[in-house]
Amino acid sequence: MRSVGIKELKNRLSEYIRLVSQGETVLVTDRDKVVAEIHPLTPGRSTSVLDAVLAEAVKSGWITPPAIRQPPPRLPVATAAEILGDLSASRDDR
């Protein structure tokens, strides 16, 4: 775990982000007081920004996730022989 002042973090942000991406936690300080913590993503967390925005919108109640339902079972409308027979009959009418 490392600690870094805001000014140094701003000047060397890429380096500290690289450390975090390698698994290290960085404490951000302001006048020797910890004000933030940067840590690697937790397992199961999406790496997509859009997913994070949607998750935050659901958490705040702005949107509601869709209900998860199974689609109805697909039943055959007709057998292949019936379809081909109807097609042949419609062609004979012409």
N, C-alpha and C positions, 0 to 999 in steps of 0.2 A: 504494500500500500504506500502510495506517495502522496505528499501534499504539495500544493503549488499555489502561489498567489495569483490573483486575477490578472495582473499585468503580465506576468510571465506566461500564464496560460494563453492569454490573447496573442502574445508574440510567438509562441511555439505550439499553437493549437494542434497542428497536424501530428507533431511528435507525440503529444499526450493522447490523442485519439488512437494513434497506432498502438501505444502501450495498452490502452483499454481494450482494443480489439484483440490483443494477445492474452487477455485475461486479468490484467492488473486493475485495481481500483485506485482512482485518483480523488483525493479530497481537495476541494477548492477553498482557499482561505481569503479572508479580507481582514487585514490588520490582525493577523494571527487568530482569527476566529473562523471556524469551519462554517461555510455558508452553503455548500453544495457537495454532492458526491457523484462522481461519474463512474459507472461500473458497467461491465459487459452485460449483454442481453441475457435475460433469464431463459432457461430452457423452455421451449414451447411458445416463446414470443415471436410473433411474425417479424420478418425483416422488412416488410413492405410499409412504406409511410402511409399509403392509403388504408391499409388494414388498421394501423394505429389510429388514424383519424376516425374511421368508422367505429372502432371499439370505444373511443372516447365519446363519440356522439351517442352511442347506445348507453354508456355508463351515465351520461348526464341526462338521459331521458329525451333527448332531442329527436331520436328515431327509435323505432321498435324493430327488432330483428324479425324476419319472417318465421311463421310457424313451420316446423319441420313435419311434413306429412309424406306418406308414401303415395306415389301416383297410383291411380286405380289400375287393376290388372288389365292387360291388353287381351281382348278376346277377338278371335278371328271373325271377320264380317261374313266371309264366304270362302269356300274352298277354291283352290286354283282352277279346278275343272269347271265350277260354276261361273267363275269370272271369264274364263276362256269361252264357255258356251254363250254367255251374254254378249261378249265382244263379237263372236262369230255371227250371232243372230242380228246384231245391230248393223253389221256390215252387209248382211244379206238383204236388209231392208232398203238399201241404197240403190 
